[in-house]
Amino acid sequence: SQLLTSNFQSPMPLLTVEHLKKDFPFQTRSFFRRSTDVVRAIADVSFDLDTGEILTIIGDAASGKTILARLMTALLRPTSGSVIFDGKNLTKMGDGSLRPLRRRFQLLFSDPRTALDPRRLVSESMLEPLQIQGIGNAEEQLTTVKTVMKRVGLNALLLDRKMTDLSAGERQRVALARTLTLHPQLIICDDPTRVLPEGAAENFFRLMNDLRKRDGISFIWLVRQAQPVVAFADRLAVMYRGNLIEMGKPDSVLNSPQHPYTRQWFAGQDVSSAINDVHLKGCQFNPDCPNAMPHCKEKIPMMFPTPASQSAACFLYEK
């Protein structure tokens, strides 16, 4: 797919994702023989992200968002392609080289109850990243923890409580504060408000937007629906079967979707499974597309400019 650039002007993107692919092999067995097939979780993803930018990627539950988040933070290795952070190719670095770099990009999970030990004190969870990275002495580490707790709107008295004693909103703010202890330049959020009520979810995205404005932190939000994140995002992308199929300004994508899948999804129509079919030739949406043309079944479309301001991976817009 075509590399998608943002509207921010900077000498070099903070993050560049180039032709990222991830296959998971699995064994299939028939009466006569055993063979290996693959699930293609990420098909071919390319985009860049600038300092201080918020990119929101929306897609349903099986579209590949979590796998993409783990690839971008080097928790998974891609089958092919690259993730370049601040000029450094993470996909070519070993664990030892990655460790000091990891403090600059962080992953925020959807539910702190599974990401953090619920039996520990809040202070223990908060101090852990600083201790692992060897940053500061005990007194300096505690000062840092209290400072970031205040930045996310939490009272330092919570440090003496267990994670299980906190509300869902407080737990997720603790998880966010924990990433902030390392002063990251990029925070990638995998469905960060999935366990929060609607009002708390909007407040949490507003908090991250305030951190962007104050500290220039870049964010990638991978979520299942556009609301309420679009009020704060600079760009909105749609993910389907491991591909980014549309990207542009949030208002334009929401109010004038250009890809046939996006139109159907936003209209609440039934769409086929989001799991990529490696045996399907051409565009992954072609069996269900009302606008499918013969070459849609043979070739994979790149991103093309559309009559609206966004781009879409669809041959309808091929010049």
C-alpha positions in Angstrom: 0.0 0.0 0.0 1.0 3.6 -0.6 2.8 5.3 2.3 0.4 7.6 4.0 1.8 10.9 5.2 0.3 13.3 7.8 -0.3 17.0 7.5 2.3 17.8 10.1 5.5 19.3 8.8 8.7 17.9 10.4 12.1 17.0 9.1 11.5 13.3 9.8 8.5 11.3 11.1 8.7 10.1 14.6 7.4 6.7 13.5 7.3 5.1 10.0 5.6 1.8 9.3 6.6 0.3 6.0 4.8 -2.6 4.3 4.3 -4.4 7.6 3.1 -8.0 7.4 2.5 -10.7 10.0 1.6 -14.3 9.3 0.8 -16.9 11.9 1.4 -20.5 10.5 -0.8 -23.3 11.7 -1.1 -27.0 11.0 -4.0 -28.4 9.0 -4.7 -32.1 8.9 -6.7 -34.1 6.4 -7.2 -37.9 6.1 -4.2 -38.2 3.7 -1.7 -35.6 4.9 -0.7 -32.8 7.2 0.1 -29.4 5.8 0.9 -25.8 7.0 -1.4 -22.9 6.3 -1.2 -19.3 7.5 -3.4 -16.7 9.1 -2.5 -13.3 7.8 -3.1 -11.0 10.7 -1.4 -7.9 9.1 -1.5 -7.9 5.3 0.4 -4.7 4.2 0.4 -1.7 6.4 2.3 1.6 5.7 1.9 5.0 7.3 3.9 7.6 9.2 3.3 9.6 12.4 4.8 12.9 13.4 5.7 14.3 16.8 2.7 15.6 18.7 0.2 13.9 16.3 -2.7 11.7 17.2 -3.7 9.0 14.8 -6.8 6.9 15.4 -7.2 3.5 13.7 -10.7 2.0 13.9 -11.6 -1.5 13.0 -13.8 -4.3 14.3 -12.6 -7.0 16.8 -10.8 -9.2 14.3 -9.3 -6.5 12.0 -5.7 -6.8 13.4 -5.4 -3.8 15.7 -3.9 -5.6 18.7 -1.3 -7.4 16.5 -0.4 -4.1 14.8 0.1 -2.5 18.3 2.4 -5.3 19.3 4.4 -5.1 16.1 4.8 -1.3 16.4 6.2 -1.7 19.9 8.5 -4.7 19.0 6.7 -7.1 21.2 6.1 -9.2 18.0 8.4 -9.6 15.1 6.9 -9.1 11.6 7.0 -11.6 8.8 8.2 -8.7 6.6 8.3 -5.0 6.6 9.8 -2.5 9.1 9.0 -0.2 12.0 11.2 2.8 12.1 11.2 4.9 15.3 13.1 8.1 15.3 15.3 6.8 12.5 16.0 3.5 14.1 14.7 0.3 12.5 13.2 -1.6 15.5 12.7 -4.8 13.4 16.5 -5.2 13.0 17.4 -4.6 16.6 18.0 -7.3 19.3 16.4 -7.2 22.7 19.5 -5.7 24.3 19.5 -2.8 21.9 15.8 -2.3 22.2 15.7 -2.0 26.0 17.0 1.6 26.4 14.9 2.6 23.4 11.7 1.1 24.9 11.3 3.9 27.4 10.6 6.3 24.5 7.7 4.3 23.2 5.1 2.6 25.3 2.1 0.4 24.9 -1.1 1.0 26.9 -3.3 -2.1 27.1 -7.1 -2.2 27.1 -7.5 -3.6 30.6 -5.0 -3.0 33.4 -6.4 -6.0 35.3 -4.7 -8.3 32.8 -1.6 -6.1 32.1 -0.7 -5.3 35.7 -0.7 -7.6 38.8 -3.9 -6.8 40.6 -2.4 -8.0 44.0 0.3 -5.4 44.0 0.2 -1.9 45.5 -0.2 0.9 43.1 3.2 2.2 44.2 4.8 -1.1 43.3 3.3 -1.1 39.8 4.2 2.6 39.3 7.9 2.2 40.4 8.5 -1.0 38.3 9.4 0.7 34.9 11.9 3.1 36.6 13.5 0.2 38.5 13.8 -2.0 35.3 15.4 0.9 33.4 17.6 1.9 36.3 16.5 5.5 36.3 17.2 7.5 39.4 17.5 6.5 43.1 14.6 5.4 45.3 13.8 9.0 46.4 13.9 10.3 42.8 11.8 7.5 41.5 9.1 8.2 44.1 9.1 11.9 43.2 8.6 11.0 39.6 5.7 8.7 40.4 4.0 11.3 42.5 4.4 13.9 39.7 2.9 11.7 37.0 0.0 10.7 39.3 -0.8 14.4 39.6 -0.6 14.8 35.8 -3.3 12.2 35.2 -5.6 13.6 37.9 -4.9 11.1 40.7 -4.2 11.6 44.4 -0.8 10.3 45.6 -2.7 8.7 48.5 -3.8 6.0 46.0 -0.2 4.7 45.9 -0.7 2.8 49.2 -3.8 1.0 47.8 -4.0 -2.2 45.8 -5.0 -2.1 42.2 -8.1 -4.1 43.0 -9.3 -1.3 45.3 -9.5 1.2 42.4 -12.3 1.9 40.0 -11.9 1.1 36.3 -11.2 4.7 35.5 -8.6 5.0 38.2 -6.9 1.8 37.1 -6.6 3.0 33.6 -5.2 6.3 34.7 -2.6 4.5 36.8 -1.6 2.5 33.7 -1.3 5.7 31.8 0.7 7.4 34.6 3.0 4.3 34.6 3.9 4.8 31.0 4.6 8.5 31.7 7.2 7.7 34.3 9.6 7.0 31.4 8.9 10.3 29.6 7.9 8.6 26.3 7.6 10.3 23.0 5.0 7.9 21.7 2.2 6.0 23.4 0.3 3.3 21.4 -3.1 2.6 23.0 -4.9 -0.7 22.3 -8.6 -0.1 22.8 -7.7 1.9 26.0 -11.3 2.6 27.1 -12.9 -0.7 26.4 -13.7 -1.3 30.1 -14.7 2.3 30.9 -18.2 3.8 30.9 -18.9 6.3 28.1 -18.3 9.5 30.1 -15.1 8.2 31.6 -13.9 7.1 28.2 -14.3 10.6 26.7 -12.5 12.1 29.7 -9.7 9.7 29.3 -9.1 10.6 25.6 -9.3 14.3 26.6 -6.6 13.7 29.2 -4.3 12.1 26.6 -5.0 15.0 24.2 -4.0 17.4 27.0 -0.8 15.5 27.4 -0.2 15.8 23.7 -0.7 19.6 23.8 1.4 20.0 26.9 4.3 17.6 26.3 4.2 17.0 22.5 3.6 13.2 23.1 2.4 11.4 20.0 -0.5 8.9 20.3 -1.9 6.1 18.2 -5.3 5.0 19.4 -6.5 1.6 18.1 -10.2 1.4 18.8 -13.5 -0.2 17.7 -15.5 2.9 17.0 -14.8 6.5 16.0 -16.7 8.1 18.9 -15.6 9.9 21.1 -12.0 9.8 19.8 -12.5 11.8 16.6 -12.9 15.0 18.6 -9.2 14.8 19.4 -7.6 13.0 16.5 -5.7 14.6 13.7 -6.2 11.6 11.3 -8.6 8.7 11.2 -7.8 5.4 9.5 -10.0 2.4 8.9 -8.6 -1.1 9.3 -10.1 -4.2 7.6 -8.6 -7.7 7.4 -5.1 -6.5 8.3 -5.1 -3.6 5.8 -5.6 0.1 6.2 -8.2 0.8 3.6 -9.0 4.5 4.2 -7.2 7.4 5.9 -7.8 11.1 6.2 -9.2 13.9 8.3 -11.7 12.5 10.8 -14.6 14.7 9.7 -14.1 13.7 6.1 -13.8 10.0 6.7 -16.9 10.0 9.0 -19.1 12.2 6.9 -18.0 11.2 3.5 -16.6 7.6 3.6 -15.1 6.6 0.3 -14.2 2.9 0.6 -17.2 0.6 -0.1 -16.5 -1.3 3.1 -16.3 1.9 5.2 -19.7 3.0 3.8 -21.4 -0.3 4.6 -19.8 -0.5 8.1 -20.7 3.1 9.0 -24.3 2.5 7.7 -24.7 -0.5 10.1 -24.9 -3.0 7.2 -23.7 -6.6 7.7 -20.2 -7.1 6.4 -18.1 -10.2 6.2 -15.6 -11.5 8.7 -12.6 -9.2 9.2 -10.1 -12.1 9.2 -7.8 -11.9 6.2 -8.3 -14.8 3.7 -4.8 -15.6 2.3 -6.4 -17.6 -0.5 -8.5 -14.8 -1.7 -7.0 -13.0 -4.7 -7.3 -9.3 -5.2 -9.0 -6.9 -2.8 -10.2 -8.6 0.4 -13.6 -6.9 0.2 -14.3 -7.9 -3.4 -16.8 -10.8 -2.6 -19.1 -8.4 -0.7 -18.4 -5.2 -2.6 -21.3 -3.7 -4.6 -18.8 -1.8 -6.8 -16.4 -4.8 -7.6 -14.8 -4.8 -11.0 -13.1 -7.7 -12.7 -9.6 -6.5 -11.7 -10.7 -6.2 -8.1 -10.5 -10.0 -8.0 -7.0 -10.1 -9.4 -5.0 -7.1 -8.0 -4.6 -5.6 -4.6 -5.4 -1.9 -4.7 -3.0 0.7 -3.4 -4.1 3.9 -1.7 -5.5 6.4 -4.2 -6.6 10.0 -3.6 -10.4 10.4 -3.6 -12.8 13.2 -4.5 -13.0 13.9 -0.7 -9.8 14.9 1.2 -8.9 11.3 2.3 -7.3 8.4 0.5 -8.8 5.0 0.0 -7.5 1.6 -1.1 -10.0 1.1 -3.9 -9.8 0.9 -7.7 -12.8 3.2 -8.0 -10.3 6.1 -7.6 -7.6 4.8 -9.9 -6.7 7.4 -12.5 
